[in-house]
Amino acid sequence: MKYLFALILAASLGCTSITPDRAYQSRVRINDEKYQEIVGVIHVHTKYSHDSLGTLEQIISAANDSKSDFVVITDHNSRGYSKAEGLDQGVLVVVGEELSVPEAHVIGLGHEYVPSNTFDQVIRDLHSQNAITIVAHPFSSKKWKNPSPIIDGIEVHNTGKMASRAGILGLLKFSFLYFFSKREAVAGLCCEERNSISLYDSLSAEKSLTAIVGADAHAVLGIPPFALDNYKDMFSIARNHVFVSQYSKNSLIEAIKKGHCFIGFDYISDSSGFFFAAKNKHGEAISGDALSYTIDTNLSVMLPRRGHVVLYKDGQRIKNFRGKSFIIPVKEPGLYRVEVYKDEFLFSREKIWIISNTINITL
């Protein structure tokens, strides 16, 4: 069934690419530390996975074509491309791993070797190497059993599973809309995975976690125009925007672990330049940080283009704004994050555009 979904998707896309127009890039200073926004994809499979035929050369080409700064390769129980880490034609390549255990699929970043074992043991082994642990597609066929905040992050959206979530009717609608507007067609498939986001909110109440988007790209077949799950398209739909202090593997991994990142559905509209922060007399904080509450605490939201901003506190929707920039007074401590939507579509309701990580305003 999943290949039927992919065939309909690929037949509609044909040879035409869906590359976002990257018009913005942030350089910000927080508490006298400089950050640069870089954009890329996490959760990419290659020929070292049992269900992929992709090569490093194809990945680098797709990354450059989609204007992605970094790619995190995560083959199933393999780090086969580990010697390829580093800069390749301007693209930062980081090699992690998707570890399959009975309880879930775990993405590890920053480790050398971990034998597949129980979920708890894999997490302990990864943490012993100072690696990041992220649970992939927690509500897919490989559903995460017994969720707990011992991990570092959650894949709250999985691009590779958009087609299967849409179903046959959704894909037929996609095929029809594609001939009128590629953007409308892709927007019709983009929807937030509310169960995964709610899980992130609930576990974040116990421990600071990072939300990411996973491409879950496999390059199943490379025969145009029916290039199922091809890298270039998968890299263009939704990406991770990360604020790093240096353009390096260690800085990228550290920033992801801290939650200094946001998710942008860049084919909807390029989200580069989005910024979410908190400020008071104690200092400033960006997504993933904590800041002690004072009466002068404000949240600031800046968008590269107008959008519908929804403010969440402790997982509950509390305010709505429409526009491009906002200053929001904080009345009490809590976990704050925002989602941004775009509603400029003829055939679809408003669609998710940006998902921030959480800022913890503490007592």
Residue pairs with C-beta under 8 A, 6 or more apart in sequence:
1 164
2 163
2 164
3 220
3 228
5 163
5 164
5 166
5 168
5 171
6 163
6 220
6 228
6 229
7 226
7 228
8 163
8 171
8 172
8 174
8 175
9 163
9 171
9 174
9 228
10 225
10 226
10 227
10 228
10 229
10 230
11 175
11 225
11 226
12 174
12 175
12 178
12 185
13 178
13 225
13 233
14 225
15 224
15 225
16 182
17 65
17 232
17 233
17 236
18 182
18 186
18 233
18 236
18 237
18 267
19 65
19 66
19 67
19 232
19 236
20 66
20 67
20 236
20 266
20 267
20 269
20 270
21 270
22 39
22 67
22 266
22 270
22 272
23 270
23 272
23 273
23 304
24 270
24 272
24 273
24 304
25 36
25 37
25 272
25 273
26 35
26 36
26 37
26 243
26 272
26 273
26 274
26 275
27 34
27 35
27 36
27 37
28 34
28 35
28 37
28 243
28 275
28 286
29 35
30 277
30 284
30 285
30 286
31 283
31 284
33 245
34 245
35 243
35 244
35 245
35 260
35 286
36 243
36 244
36 245
36 247
37 241
37 242
37 243
37 272
37 273
38 69
38 70
38 92
38 241
38 242
38 244
38 247
38 252
39 67
39 68
39 69
39 70
39 239
39 240
39 241
39 242
39 264
39 266
39 272
40 63
40 68
40 69
40 70
40 71
40 72
40 92
40 239
40 240
40 242
41 63
41 68
41 70
41 71
41 72
41 215
41 217
41 234
41 235
41 239
41 240
42 72
42 74
42 96
42 107
42 134
42 212
42 213
42 214
42 215
42 240
42 256
43 72
43 74
43 98
43 107
43 136
43 155
43 158
43 160
43 214
43 215
43 216
43 217
44 54
44 59
44 71
44 72
44 73
44 74
44 215
44 217
44 231
45 51
45 52
45 54
45 73
45 74
45 75
45 76
45 98
45 216
45 217
45 218
45 219
46 52
46 54
46 55
46 56
46 59
46 73
46 75
46 80
46 81
46 219
47 53
47 54
47 55
47 80
48 75
48 76
48 78
48 79
48 80
48 81
49 75
49 76
49 78
49 98
49 218
50 76
51 76
51 218
51 220
52 75
52 218
52 219
52 220
53 218
53 219
53 220
53 221
53 222
54 217
54 218
54 219
54 222
54 231
56 81
56 84
56 88
56 93
58 219
58 222
58 231
59 71
59 73
59 93
59 231
60 71
60 88
60 89
60 91
60 93
61 231
61 232
62 68
62 230
62 231
62 232
62 234
62 235
63 69
63 70
63 71
63 91
63 231
63 235
64 89
64 90
64 91
65 232
65 235
66 232
66 235
66 236
68 91
68 235
68 239
69 91
69 92
69 247
70 91
70 92
70 93
70 94
70 242
70 252
71 91
71 92
71 93
71 94
71 235
72 94
72 95
72 96
72 109
73 81
73 84
73 93
73 94
73 95
73 96
74 95
74 96
74 97
74 98
74 107
75 81
75 97
75 98
76 98
76 100
77 97
77 98
77 99
77 100
77 116
78 97
79 95
79 96
79 97
79 112
79 113
81 93
81 95
82 95
84 93
84 95
85 93
85 94
85 95
85 249
86 92
86 93
86 249
87 93
92 247
92 248
92 249
92 252
94 109
94 249
94 252
94 253
96 107
96 108
96 109
96 110
96 111
97 107
97 108
97 111
97 114
98 105
98 106
98 107
98 136
99 105
99 106
99 107
99 108
99 114
99 116
99 122
100 116
100 142
101 116
101 117
101 118
101 119
101 122
102 118
102 119
102 145
103 118
103 119
103 144
103 145
103 146
104 119
104 135
104 136
104 138
104 142
104 143
104 144
104 145
105 135
105 136
105 137
105 142
106 119
106 122
106 123
106 126
106 133
106 134
106 135
106 136
106 151
107 132
107 133
107 134
107 135
107 136
107 155
107 214
108 114
108 122
108 126
108 131
108 132
108 133
108 134
109 131
109 132
109 134
109 253
109 256
110 129
110 130
110 131
110 132
110 253
111 125
111 126
111 129
111 131
112 129
114 122
114 125
114 126
114 129
115 125
116 122
117 125
119 145
120 150
122 133
123 133
123 150
123 151
126 132
126 133
127 133
132 152
132 153
132 210
132 253
132 256
132 257
133 150
133 151
133 152
133 153
134 151
134 152
134 153
134 154
134 155
134 210
134 212
135 144
135 147
135 151
135 153
135 154
135 155
136 155
136 158
136 214
136 216
137 155
137 158
137 161
137 196
137 214
137 216
138 144
138 147
138 154
138 155
138 196
138 199
139 193
139 195
139 196
139 199
140 158
140 161
147 199
147 203
148 203
149 203
149 204
149 206
149 207
149 209
151 209
152 209
152 210
152 257
153 209
153 210
153 211
153 212
153 256
153 257
153 259
154 196
154 199
154 200
154 203
154 209
154 210
154 211
154 212
155 196
155 212
155 213
155 214
156 193
156 196
156 197
156 199
156 200
156 211
156 212
156 213
156 263
156 355
157 192
157 193
157 196
157 213
157 214
157 238
157 263
157 355
158 193
158 213
158 214
158 216
159 213
159 214
159 215
159 216
159 217
159 234
159 237
159 238
160 214
160 215
160 216
160 217
160 218
160 229
160 234
161 216
162 189
162 190
162 237
163 171
163 189
165 191
165 193
166 174
166 188
166 189
170 188
170 189
173 188
173 347
174 185
174 186
174 188
174 189
175 185
177 184
177 185
177 188
177 347
178 185
181 346
183 267
183 268
183 345
184 345
184 346
184 347
184 348
186 237
186 267
186 268
187 267
187 268
187 342
187 345
187 348
187 351
188 345
188 347
188 348
190 237
190 238
190 265
190 267
190 268
190 351
190 352
191 351
191 352
192 339
192 352
192 355
197 211
197 355
198 315
200 209
200 211
201 312
201 314
201 315
201 335
202 315
203 209
204 315
204 335
204 358
205 314
205 315
205 335
208 259
208 288
208 290
208 358
208 360
209 259
209 358
210 256
210 257
210 258
210 259
210 261
210 288
210 357
211 259
211 263
211 355
211 357
212 240
212 256
212 261
212 263
213 238
213 239
213 240
213 263
213 355
215 234
215 235
215 238
216 234
217 229
217 231
217 234
217 235
218 229
219 227
219 229
219 230
219 231
220 228
220 229
221 227
221 228
221 229
222 230
236 266
236 267
237 265
237 266
237 267
238 263
238 264
238 265
238 266
238 267
239 263
239 264
239 266
240 256
240 261
240 262
240 263
240 264
241 261
241 262
241 263
241 264
241 271
241 272
241 274
242 252
242 255
242 256
242 260
242 261
243 255
243 260
243 261
243 286
244 251
244 252
244 255
244 260
245 251
245 255
255 261
258 288
258 289
259 287
259 288
259 289
259 357
259 358
260 286
260 287
260 288
260 289
260 357
261 287
261 288
261 357
262 271
262 274
262 276
262 287
262 354
262 355
262 356
262 357
263 354
263 355
263 356
264 270
264 271
264 272
264 274
264 353
264 354
265 271
265 351
265 352
265 353
265 354
266 272
268 342
268 351
268 352
268 353
269 304
269 305
269 342
269 353
270 304
271 304
271 340
271 353
271 354
272 304
273 302
273 303
273 304
274 302
274 303
274 304
274 340
274 354
274 356
275 286
275 300
275 301
275 302
276 286
276 287
276 299
276 300
276 301
276 302
276 337
276 338
276 356
276 359
277 284
277 285
277 286
277 287
277 299
277 300
277 359
278 284
278 285
278 289
278 291
278 297
278 298
278 299
278 300
278 330
278 336
278 359
278 361
279 285
279 291
279 297
279 298
279 300
280 291
280 292
280 293
280 294
280 296
280 297
280 298
281 294
281 296
282 291
282 292
282 294
283 291
284 291
285 291
285 359
286 359
287 337
287 356
287 357
287 358
287 359
288 357
288 358
288 359
289 359
289 360
290 359
290 360
290 361
290 362
291 297
291 359
291 360
291 361
291 362
292 361
292 362
292 363
293 330
293 332
293 333
293 361
293 362
293 363
297 329
297 330
297 361
298 327
298 328
298 329
298 330
299 311
299 326
299 327
299 328
299 330
299 336
299 359
300 325
300 326
300 327
300 328
301 309
301 321
301 325
301 326
301 328
301 338
302 324
302 325
303 309
303 323
303 324
303 325
303 340
303 354
305 324
306 322
306 323
306 324
307 322
307 323
307 324
307 340
307 341
307 342
307 353
307 354
308 320
308 321
308 322
308 340
308 341
308 342
308 343
308 350
309 320
309 321
309 322
309 323
309 326
309 338
309 339
309 340
310 317
310 319
310 320
310 338
310 339
310 340
310 341
311 317
311 318
311 319
311 320
311 321
311 328
311 336
311 337
311 338
312 318
312 336
312 337
312 338
312 339
313 334
313 335
313 336
314 334
314 335
315 335
319 328
321 328
330 336
330 361
332 361
333 361
333 362
333 363
334 361
335 358
335 359
335 360
335 361
336 358
336 359
336 360
336 361
337 355
337 356
337 357
337 358
337 359
338 354
338 356
339 352
339 354
339 355
339 356
340 352
340 353
340 354
340 355
341 350
341 351
341 352
341 353
342 350
342 351
342 353
343 349
343 350
343 351
345 351
